[in-house]
Amino acid sequence: MYVIICDGVALSYGSDEILHNISFSVNAGDKVGVIGVNGAGKSSLFSIIRGELEPTSGNVYVSNGIKIGILEQINDSHRFGCSIIDAALEPFERLIKLESDIELMRQKIEAGDESVVNAYTSAHEKYISGGGNEYLAKTKSMLAKFGFPQEETLREADSLSGGQKTKLLLVKLLLSDPDVLLLDEPTNHLDTSACEWLEDFVSASGKTFMIISHDRYFLDKVTDHTLEIRKGTAQMYIGNYSVFREKRKSLEAAQLKHYQLQQKEIARLEAFIAQQRQWNREKNIRAAESRQKTIDKMVKIDKPVEREKSVTFSISSSGSASRDVLSVRGLTMSYPGHDLFTGLGFELHKGDRLFIYGPNGCGKSTLLKIITGRETQKSGVFELGY
């Protein structure tokens, strides 16, 4: 059963065409990897599917009763304006409001007001059937799975790291229980344990997923379809990222071969036409016109689109430098009520490559900000070599 159909969707901003005649369908239970270079229009396509962005032309059809949820890309500046637990509970706002109404009616009944008894009974039944007895425990359990122990859930969500904020938004999305989940770069900022949990969840889930990602390993593990957006157009392939790459390679080779054969045939016919016209006799002119009609009736094969060039850059040398590159000694950093690291120390020498590993919120990005002068440590020193 189709849950999403895109029919001839196009998106332009003035003369800048982002998407052109995009058509594909997604069945219930499909797990679609959406790939393409930065700026290809992947996130814009998600906005169109959700109805937040109006396409220039074309239509998107979503099956009746289908609820779509999205995990959008965020950065450190994303703001919640509440505690971790309150942010996670947002999908249950109606239940929480109903809970409050029930309590007010209960107080009125205890005070002798029997006029609200029927309303109280009806509201209580809705509360129970809607999961009122489970939503709080369910939320706390989901937070714990993503590394938010109960003792930290009263902490302000805005104090979290980028990775922790991504995990909190993912918790909210999963608790809202949509039928279709649109995930925009879900593994960005996530630590290893969260990535592994997400892989297992998506793989085991019967829900429908569309996942924008540049993480080919994640896509290989969780997707069964691949939608490539390339130079404004889209092509759906059956299979994960690795299968897609092989299929695309074969298709491009076949298309190039057919294109070259057709161009060779067109060149042969055009040479014949030129020769006949040179002789300029009636039968030669008729022969030339006949071959020209043959060319005109051909369904022209497009030349395969060239691959986008890979990003390249170079880092020039600053000249002579000492063997000792960086010395970190006794580095300590904390925020009110939250310690990141204490007494951190290490040495980096010329040619070293250092991998910084740890769970979300342990201070990895903060360490880099301190070393680059964008934040100030509580104590300890770091020195750059000559």
C-alpha positions in Angstrom: 0.0 0.0 0.0 1.3 3.4 -1.0 1.7 5.9 1.9 3.4 8.7 0.0 3.3 9.5 -3.7 5.2 12.4 -5.3 3.9 13.2 -8.8 5.9 15.6 -10.9 7.1 17.7 -8.0 9.2 20.7 -8.9 10.6 23.5 -6.7 12.2 26.8 -8.0 13.3 30.0 -6.4 13.2 32.5 -9.2 15.4 31.2 -12.0 17.1 28.7 -9.6 15.5 25.3 -10.1 16.1 23.0 -7.1 13.8 20.1 -8.0 12.5 19.1 -11.4 9.7 16.7 -12.1 10.3 14.5 -9.1 8.1 11.4 -9.1 8.3 8.3 -6.8 6.2 6.3 -4.4 6.8 4.9 -0.9 5.0 1.8 0.3 4.1 1.1 3.9 7.1 -0.4 5.7 9.7 0.8 3.2 12.9 2.1 4.5 14.2 4.6 2.0 17.7 6.2 2.0 17.6 9.6 0.5 21.0 10.6 -0.9 22.6 13.4 -2.9 25.2 16.1 -2.6 24.7 19.0 -0.3 22.2 21.5 -1.7 20.6 18.8 -3.9 17.2 19.6 -2.3 16.8 16.6 0.0 15.6 18.7 3.1 13.4 20.7 0.8 11.7 17.5 -0.4 11.0 16.6 3.2 9.4 20.0 3.8 7.2 19.5 0.7 6.1 16.0 1.9 5.1 17.4 5.2 3.2 20.3 3.6 5.5 23.0 5.1 6.7 24.1 1.7 4.6 24.5 -1.4 6.0 23.0 -4.6 6.2 25.2 -7.7 4.4 22.4 -9.5 3.3 18.8 -9.0 1.6 17.2 -6.1 2.2 15.0 -3.0 -0.4 12.5 -1.9 -0.3 11.1 1.6 -2.7 8.2 2.5 -5.6 9.0 4.8 -4.9 8.7 8.5 -1.1 8.7 8.0 0.8 10.7 10.6 4.2 12.0 9.5 7.0 12.9 12.0 10.4 14.5 11.3 13.8 14.7 12.9 15.4 17.8 11.5 19.1 18.7 11.6 20.1 20.9 14.5 23.2 22.6 15.9 24.4 23.7 19.3 22.3 26.9 19.2 18.9 24.9 19.1 16.7 26.0 22.0 14.0 24.1 24.0 13.3 26.6 26.7 12.4 23.9 29.3 13.8 20.9 31.1 14.7 17.6 29.5 11.7 15.8 30.9 9.3 18.6 29.9 10.7 18.6 26.3 10.3 14.8 26.1 6.7 15.0 27.4 5.6 17.4 24.6 4.0 14.6 22.5 1.6 14.0 25.5 0.4 17.5 25.9 -3.2 16.5 25.3 -3.0 13.7 27.9 -1.3 16.1 30.4 -4.1 18.7 29.9 -6.7 16.0 30.3 -5.0 14.8 33.5 -5.3 18.4 34.8 -9.0 18.6 33.9 -9.7 15.3 35.6 -8.0 16.5 38.8 -10.1 19.7 38.8 -13.3 17.7 38.3 -12.3 15.3 41.0 -11.9 18.2 43.4 -15.4 19.5 42.5 -17.0 16.1 43.0 -15.3 15.8 46.4 -16.7 19.3 47.3 -20.2 18.0 46.5 -20.7 19.1 42.9 -22.3 16.2 41.1 -22.9 18.1 37.8 -19.4 17.1 36.5 -19.7 13.3 37.3 -20.5 12.3 33.7 -17.8 14.6 32.3 -15.4 13.1 34.8 -16.2 9.5 33.9 -15.9 10.3 30.1 -12.6 12.1 30.6 -11.2 9.4 32.8 -12.0 6.7 30.1 -10.3 8.8 27.4 -7.3 9.2 29.7 -7.0 5.5 30.3 -7.5 4.5 26.7 -5.1 7.1 25.5 -2.3 5.7 27.6 -2.6 8.0 30.6 -1.3 5.3 33.0 1.8 4.6 30.9 3.0 7.8 29.2 5.3 9.0 32.1 7.0 5.7 32.6 7.3 5.2 28.8 9.0 8.7 28.6 11.4 8.0 31.4 12.3 4.6 29.9 12.9 6.1 26.5 15.1 8.9 28.0 17.1 6.3 29.9 17.7 4.3 26.6 19.2 7.4 25.1 21.5 8.2 28.0 19.3 10.5 30.1 19.2 9.0 33.6 16.2 10.1 35.8 18.4 12.2 38.1 19.4 14.4 35.1 16.0 14.9 33.5 15.2 18.1 35.4 18.3 19.7 33.9 17.7 22.5 31.4 17.6 21.0 27.9 19.3 24.1 26.4 22.5 23.1 28.4 22.9 19.9 26.4 25.5 19.3 23.8 24.6 19.1 20.1 24.6 15.3 20.2 22.4 15.2 23.3 19.9 17.7 21.7 19.7 15.4 18.7 19.0 12.4 21.0 16.3 14.4 22.9 14.6 15.3 19.6 14.7 11.7 18.6 13.1 10.7 21.9 10.3 13.2 21.2 9.8 11.9 17.7 9.6 8.2 18.8 7.2 9.0 21.6 4.9 10.8 19.2 4.5 7.4 17.4 4.2 8.6 13.8 3.4 6.2 10.9 6.1 7.7 8.7 9.4 9.0 10.1 11.5 11.4 8.1 15.0 11.5 9.5 17.4 14.2 8.3 21.0 13.2 9.1 20.0 11.3 12.2 23.5 10.0 13.0 25.0 13.5 13.0 26.4 14.1 16.6 25.2 10.7 17.9 27.6 8.6 19.9 28.2 5.0 19.1 25.7 3.5 21.5 22.9 5.8 20.3 23.8 5.0 16.6 23.7 1.2 17.4 20.3 1.6 19.2 18.9 3.6 16.2 20.1 1.0 13.7 18.4 -1.8 15.7 15.2 0.2 16.1 14.9 1.1 12.4 15.8 -2.4 11.3 13.2 -4.0 13.6 10.4 -1.5 13.1 7.5 -2.1 10.8 7.1 1.7 10.3 7.9 3.6 7.1 11.2 5.6 7.1 12.8 8.1 4.7 16.3 8.8 5.9 18.6 11.6 4.6 22.2 10.6 5.3 25.7 10.7 4.1 26.6 7.8 6.4 26.8 4.9 3.9 27.4 2.3 6.7 24.2 3.3 8.5 22.2 3.3 5.2 23.6 -0.1 4.3 22.4 -1.5 7.6 18.8 -0.1 7.7 17.5 0.8 4.2 15.9 -1.4 1.5 15.3 1.4 -1.1 17.5 4.3 -2.2 16.2 7.6 -3.7 19.0 9.5 -5.4 18.4 13.2 -6.0 20.9 14.4 -8.6 20.9 17.7 -10.5 17.3 18.4 -9.6 15.9 14.9 -10.7 15.3 11.8 -8.7 15.6 8.1 -9.3 14.3 5.3 -6.9 16.4 2.1 -6.7 15.5 -1.1 -4.9 18.2 -2.0 -2.4 20.5 -0.3 0.1 23.3 2.1 -0.6 25.8 -0.6 -1.8 23.3 -2.2 -4.0 22.3 1.2 -5.4 26.0 2.0 -6.3 26.3 -1.2 -8.3 23.0 -0.7 -10.1 23.8 2.9 -10.9 27.2 1.9 -12.2 25.7 -0.7 -14.5 22.9 1.6 -15.7 25.3 4.4 -16.5 27.6 2.0 -18.4 24.6 0.7 -20.4 23.3 4.2 -21.0 26.7 5.4 -22.2 27.0 2.5 -24.6 23.6 3.0 -26.1 24.3 6.8 -26.3 27.5 6.2 -28.1 26.0 3.7 -30.5 23.1 6.1 -31.3 25.5 9.0 -31.8 27.6 6.8 -34.2 24.4 5.9 -36.2 23.4 9.6 -36.3 26.8 10.6 -37.6 26.6 7.9 -40.3 23.2 9.1 -41.4 24.3 12.7 -41.4 27.3 11.9 -43.5 25.1 10.1 -46.0 22.7 13.0 -46.0 25.5 15.5 -46.7 26.9 13.3 -49.5 23.4 13.0 -51.2 22.8 16.7 -51.0 26.1 17.3 -52.6 25.1 15.3 -55.7 21.8 17.3 -55.7 19.8 15.0 -57.9 16.1 14.3 -57.3 16.7 10.8 -56.2 19.6 11.9 -54.0 17.5 14.6 -52.4 14.7 12.0 -51.7 17.2 9.7 -50.1 18.6 12.5 -47.9 15.1 13.5 -46.8 14.3 9.9 -46.0 17.4 9.6 -43.7 16.6 12.9 -42.1 13.2 11.6 -41.2 14.8 8.5 -39.7 17.0 10.8 -37.4 14.0 13.0 -36.5 11.9 10.0 -35.4 14.7 8.6 -33.2 14.0 8.7 -29.4 17.2 10.5 -28.4 19.2 9.0 -25.6 20.6 11.5 -23.2 24.3 11.5 -22.5 24.8 10.2 -18.9 25.2 13.1 -16.5 28.7 13.6 -15.3 29.4 12.9 -11.6 29.6 15.8 -9.3 33.2 16.5 -8.5 34.4 15.5 -5.1 35.3 18.1 -2.5 39.1 18.7 -2.6 41.2 21.0 -0.4 44.8 21.3 0.7 46.4 22.6 3.8 49.6 24.5 3.2 52.5 24.2 5.6 53.2 27.1 8.0 56.9 26.5 7.6 59.4 25.2 10.1 57.8 23.9 13.3 58.8 22.1 16.5 58.3 18.4 17.0 56.1 19.2 20.0 52.7 20.4 18.7 50.4 20.5 21.7 50.8 19.9 25.4 47.7 19.6 27.6 48.1 19.4 31.4 45.5 19.2 34.1 42.7 20.6 32.0 39.4 20.9 33.8 36.1 22.1 32.6 32.6 22.2 34.1 29.3 24.1 33.9 27.0 24.8 36.9 25.9 21.4 38.1 27.6 19.5 35.3 31.3 18.4 35.3 32.8 17.6 31.9 36.4 16.5 32.5 39.0 16.9 35.3 42.8 16.8 35.1 42.9 16.0 31.4 46.4 15.7 30.0 48.0 14.5 26.8 50.8 15.3 24.3 50.6 15.7 20.5 53.7 15.5 18.4 54.4 16.3 14.7 52.5 13.9 12.4 50.2 12.5 15.2 46.6 11.8 14.5 44.4 11.8 17.6 40.9 10.3 17.7 38.7 11.8 20.4 36.0 9.3 21.5 33.3 9.4 24.1 29.5 9.6 24.7 27.5 12.6 23.9 27.9 15.4 26.4 31.3 14.3 27.8 33.1 17.4 26.5 34.7 16.4 23.2 33.6 19.6 21.3 34.2 21.7 24.4 37.8 20.5 24.4 38.3 21.6 20.8 36.7 25.0 21.6 39.2 25.5 24.5 42.2 24.6 22.4 41.1 27.0 19.7 40.4 29.8 22.1 36.6 29.9 21.8 36.0 28.8 25.4 38.0 29.2 28.6 38.9 26.2 30.9 38.3 26.3 34.6 41.8 25.2 35.4 44.8 23.6 33.8 46.9 24.7 30.8 47.5 23.9 27.1 50.5 25.1 25.1 51.0 25.0 21.3 54.5 24.3 20.1 56.6 26.6 18.0 
